[in-house]
Amino acid sequence: MVVFVGLFGVGLSLLVSGVVFGAEPTILDTDGWMRMSRIVDLRTGVVDWWDGTAHRSNAPFGHSMHWTRPLDMLVICLAVPFDLFFETGDALRLAGFAVGPLVFGLLAAATSWAVLPLVGPIGAVVAGLGVAVQPALFTYSAVGRVDHHGLI
């Protein structure tokens, strides 16, 4: 049941993002590009774990970013299978395309699982599907949105 709700959320996110209709995936916004720049720098060893500075911005000083690393690590972990077939930057970009719908599906499944003891199986499905059809959440979980708000 929880898996169904999660898969429904992923599928709905892909549908709304336009992937089902053949839209070309790309990073959608400037925050996504900045996030991907940070992830590539972390993965390739340009910066260390604790360095929150975006060195490509505000040269020569850099720009101190308030973002933390959980989403970065999720994208890096998702890129591991792609590393077998693509260069590091391309593998990370593919993982960045996929992270939004994946997090959205996990959010719907986690909501269903969390309310299961309170409302029973039917109520849990309704709650998970209720999350899965929230239009505002689609903006944070579209393909190409490398955004930490879905995790929050």
Secondary structure, DSSP 8 states (H G I E B T S, - for coil): -HHHHHHHHHHHHHHHHTTTTT------SHHHHHHHHHHHHHHTTSS-TT--EETTSSTTT-EE----SHHHHHHHHHHHHHHTTS-HHHHHHHHHHHHHHHHHHHHHHHHHHHHHHHHHHHHHHHHHHHHHT-HHHHHHHSTT---GGGT-
